[in-house]
C-alpha cells in the first residue's frame, strides 16, 4: 500500500524519468557532434558540426528551463509568476519545430505558481499530441479569485494516450503511473489541491483541455 510519502517519491522519480527521456536526444546529439569534430578535417563539415552543437545545446537548455518550472520549484519566492516566463518557455520548446504554431490569449500579466505549473504541463501534453504538427491555442486568465486555463491542440493526427486522459481527470491510480502519465496526474492533483479540476475532450482532429483553480 502506498503512503503519501511513497507516492511523492514515486511521482518525483517518474518526473525525473520523463525529464531524462526528453533530454536524451539533444544531449546525445551533443555527444555525437563532439565525436565528429575530433575526426573531421573538412572546414565546411566542421562548421556544420558547430551549428549542430549550438542547436543541441540550445535545445537542451530550453528543455531544462521548461522542466525546472513545470516539475520543480523554480519561479522565485513570490506567490505569482509573470505570464511572460511560461510563454517564453513554451515558445522556446516548440521553436525548433516549424510544424507547430502556438497562439496565445492571456488575460492576466501574472498567474499563481500552481496555475503556471498546470499551464506548462498541459502545454507539454498538447505538444506531444501534435505528432504531425498543427496549432496549439493557449488561453489563461484570473477572474473572481479563480484561474482558468484552456488549451486546444489541433492537427491532422492527434496522438493522445487514454491513460493520460485518465490521469488528468484523477481516475488513474498513483500505483499505475508511468513517466508518460505522471505530469498529467500531477496536474490533476494540483488542481484538486486548490479546489478545482481538469477537463479533457479528444476529437478526431483536436484535443481540448481545461483547468479551473479557484483557490490558486
N, C-alpha and C positions, 0 to 999 in steps of 0.2 A: 504493500500500500504506500503510495506516495504522500509524503507530508508536504506542507507549503514550502519548507526549506529545500527539500529534494527537488520539488517542482521548479523552484527558482534556479537551482543549479543545473537541472536538465535543460531548462529554457536557455540559460546563458551558454551552455555547451552547444546547443543546436544553432543558436545565433552565430556563435563563433565559427561553426562548421559552414554556415551559409556565407559568411564573410570570406573565409578561406577559399571556398569554391569559386566565388566571383572574382577573387584576386589571382587565382591560379593562372588564368590566361594571360593577362598583361605582364605579370611577373615572369612567367615562362618565356614570353616574347623578349623581355629584357635579357634573360639568360642566353637565349639563342642569338640575340643581336651581338652580345659581347663575345660569344664564341666565334661568330663570323668575323668580327673585327680582328681577332688575333691571327687569322689566316688570310684575310682578304687584302690584296695589294692594289687592286684597280681603284683609282680615285673616285670614279662615279659610283661604284658599288659601295665604297666606304662611306660616301656621302649619304647614300640611301640607307645604310645601316644606322648612321647617326640620326637620320629622320625617324626611322622606326623606333629607335631607342627613346627619342624625345617623346614620340606619341605614346609609347607604352608607359613611360614614366609619368606622363600627364594623366593617362587613364587610371593608373594605379593610385595616384594622389587624389584624383577626383572621387574614386570609389571609397578610399579610406575616409575622406572628409564626409561623404554621404553616410556611411555606416556609423561613423563616430557619433553623429547626431541622431540617426534613425534608431540605432541599437544602444548607444552608450549614454554617457552623462554630460555630453557637450552642451554648450549654449549659455555658459556663464552662470552667474548667481541670481539673476533676476527671475521673475515668475513668467515673463513672456519673452518671445524671440521675434525680432523683426522679420516680416514675411520675405524680405529680400534675401535672407540667408537660405531658407529651404528652396526658394525659387531658383537661386543660383546653383544650388547643389543638383537639383533635378535637371535643369538646363544643361549642366556640365555632363551629367550622367548619360544623356541622350545626344550630346553634342557630336559624338563620333558616328552616330547612326543617322545617316541622311534620309532614311526611310520613315523616321518617326518625327512628327511635328507636335510641339506642345503649345497649347493655347491656355492663357491664364485669365481668370476672373476673380480678383482678390478684392474683397470689400473692406479689409482691415489692414492697417500698417503693421500690426504685431498680433501674434497669437500665443496662447498659453503653450508651455513646453509640451504638455501631453498631446495637445492638438497637433503640434508640429510633428511629433513622432508618428501620430496616426496618418497625417498627410503624406509624409515621406514613405511610409511602409505601404500605403495604398497605391502611391505612385509607382513603387517598385513592382507591385503585383500587376498594375496596369501595363507597365513597360514589358514585363515578362510575357504578358498575353499577346503583345503585338509582334508575333514571330515573323510576319511578313510585312511589317510596317503599318503605318496608319497615323491616326491622330489621337492625342491624349489631351482631353479637356479637363482642366482642374479649376475648381472654384472653392473659396473658403471665406467665411465672414463670421463676425461675432454679432449677435443680436439678442437683446433681452437676457443677458447673462449666460448665453449658451453659444458654443462654437459649432457651426455647421460646415461640413466638408463634403464635396461631391466630386467624383471623378468619372469620366466616360472614356473608355478606350475603344476606338472603332477602327476596324481594318478588314481586309479581305479574308482573314482567317484568325479567329480568336482561339488561343490556346489557354484553357483555364481548367485546372485540375479541380474536380468537385470536392476533394478533401480540403482544398484551400478555402472554398466557399463554406464548408462546414466549420473550419477553424475561425473564419471571420464572424460567423454567426454564434460562435461559442458552443456549437454542437459537437465539436471534436474533443475527445478526452485528452488530458495532458499526457497520459501514458502512451497515446498513439501519435504524438507529434514527431515530425521529421524536420530536417533542416529546411525543407521547402515550405512546410506549413507553419513553422514556428513564428515567423514575422506576422502572419495573419492572426494567429492565436494571441500574440502579444497585443495586436490592435484591439481585438475583442475584449481582452482583459483591461486595457487602458480605458476603453470606452465605458465598460461596466463599472470600473472603479470610480468614475466621475458621474455615475447615474445615467449614462447614455447607452447607445448601442450602435450596431453596424448593420446595414442592409446591403444585399448584393443581388444583382439580376444579370443573368447572361442571356443575350440574344444570339441570333445567328452570326451577326457581324459586329456586335458591340457588347462590352462588359461595363455595367454601371454599378458603382459603389458609392455609398453614402454613409456618413457617420455624424452623430449628434452627441456632443459632450456638454450637458447642461452645467455641470459643476466644475468645468476645467478652468 
